[in-house]
Amino acid sequence: MDKLNIKVILASVRDGRFGDKPAKWIAETAKEVENFTVELLDLKDYPLPIFSEAISPAYVQGEYANPLVNRWAEKISSADGFIVVTPEYNHGYPSSLKNNIDYLYKEWNKKPIGFVGYGTTGGAFAVGQLRQVAIELQMAPIRMATHIVSPWNMVEKDGSLKLGALDHYANGAKKMLEQLKWWTKVLKNAREIK
């Protein structure tokens, strides 16, 4: 089987964020899946301006006007599937993620997406909203997700992750990755049919 290119997207850009910890953890866990090639994309590295383009990304042919958008588009286009790691802010997902999603359209199409949410409700509200957005982008949000509850209890005073803090979520994450692998393989094969 061909390699499956999985991009883990770290949604939070806040200083002192917790999100880098589960993002690195799920990326390392995903690297253990046979045939997965995994890359972590930190939205801090793709600080796109507020979306204000006159033309919808659904109608853009080829290059985008902003070089950083082109770099982002190349990363998303090259992916076969995604895992978004997102906090929950006011029962929603961060504006940084929405902005980066909205800049593209075709690059997202016909690809699966899984989620790792964190917060008071384990990011359940944010993940629920992202599933709706994914469907509008012609993506396949998988059923399984990883919901990390009360992340503030998982860090040491210096901000580092407590030893074994995410171990409780390992089995669920592996099941999510199994589903992601199945959908990634199926949709990649379907996209290759001319």
N, C-alpha and C positions, 0 to 999 in steps of 0.2 A: 504494500500500500504506500502511496505517496505520503510525504510529510504533510501534516496539517498545521498551518501557520495560525497560531492563537495569539491574539493581542490582549493583554491585561491592561485595562484603562483605569488609572488612579484618578478619581474625579475631584477630590478635595485639593484645593490650592492654598488652604489656610496655613499660617505659621503655626508650628506646634501641633500639626494635625496627627491624628491617630492612623489615618488611612494608609500611610506608607507601610505600616506593620502587616496588616492583613493582605495588602497588595503583594508584598514580597513573599509572604507565606503561601498565598494561593498560586503565585507564579512558580515558586519552587515545587509545590505539590503537583502542579500541572506538568512540569518538566518530567515527572516520573511516569506520565502516561505515554505508552508506546505510540510512536509516530507523531507526537506533538513537538513542534518547535515553538517556543514561548518567548515573547518579548513584552516587557513592561513599558507602557507608555504613560508618562507622568504629565498631566495637563499643565504643570508648571513649565514644562519645556515647550508647550504649544499655546502661548498666551495670545490667542486670537482677539482682535478688537471686537467690540459688540457688533453682532451681525446686523448689517444695514444695507446689504446688497440690493440693487434694484431688480435683479433677475433671480428667480428661485434656482437653487442648486439643481433641481430636477431638470432644468433646461440648459445648464452650462455644458458647453461642448469643449472638452479638453482642459486647457490651462485656466487657473483662477488668477485674478489680478494680484493678489497678495502672495509673495513667495512662501511665507509661513503657512498659509492655507494649502499651497501646493505640497509642501513637505508633509503636512497632516494628511492630506488626501492620499499621498503615496503610501503612507503607513496603513491607512484604513483600507485602501484598495488592495493591498498585498495580503490582507488577512483572510483566512478562511472562517474564522469564528472569533468571538469576543467573550471576555469576562469583564464586567464593569464592577469596580469596587467603589461603593458610594456611601457617604454618610446620609443621614436624614436631617434636614433643616426644616423646621416648621411643617412637618409631615410631607415634605417634598425633597427633591434631589437638588444639588447645588447648581447655581446659575452658570458656573464655569463649565459644567458638563453639558447643559442645555445649549449653550452657545457653540461649543465645539461640535455637538451633534448637528445643529441646524446649518452649519456651513456646508455640509455635504449631503448628497442623496444617493446617487447611483453607487457610490463606493460602499454603502451599507447594505444594499439590496441582496436578498436571497442568501443571507448568512445567519447562523445561529448566534444567540447571545445568552449568556448566563450572568448571574449577579451574586455579589457578596455585599450585603448591606450591614451597616452597623449604626447603633444608637439605642435610644430608650426602647424602641420596639424592634430592634434588630434591623432597622432600615426597611421594615415591611411596607410602609406607605410609599417611600421613595421607589422601591423596587416595583410596586404595583403600578405606579405612574410610568416608570420606564418601560414596562411591558407594553403599555398602550402606545407609547412613542415608537417603540421597536416595530410594532405591527404596522403603523403608518409608513415606516421606512421599508416595508416589505421584508422584514427580518423575521426570524423564528425564535421568539423567546422560549427557552426551555423551562419546564415545570419546576425542577429542583433549583433551589437557591440556598445560599448560606447566610444565616441571619445572626450576627454577633450582637448580643445584648450587653448593655452596660460596659462599654469598652473602657471607660474611665477607671474601672476597677482592675484593669489588666496591665496597667503600666506602673513602673517604679517611680519614685520621686524624681529621678533624673530624666524621665520620659521614655526610658527603654521598656520593652515588652517584658513582663514577668515570665520567668521560665515556665514553659508548659501552658501558658495562658490560652492558647488556641487549640490545644490537644482535644478538648471536648468537641470541637467542630470538624475534626479530621474525617470521620466516617461519612458525615453528610457531604462534605466537600468532595470526597472521592466518588460518591454517588452522582453528585452534580456533574463532575468531570466525565463520568461514564456516559451520561446523557448527552453532554456537549460533544463528546467524541462521535457518538452515533449520528447526531444531527449534522455535525461538521462534515463527516464523510459522505453522508447522503446528499447534502446540498452541494458540496463541491463536485460530486459526480454529476448531479443534475445540471449545474452551471456549465459544465464542460460539454454537455450535449448540444450540438448545433442544430 
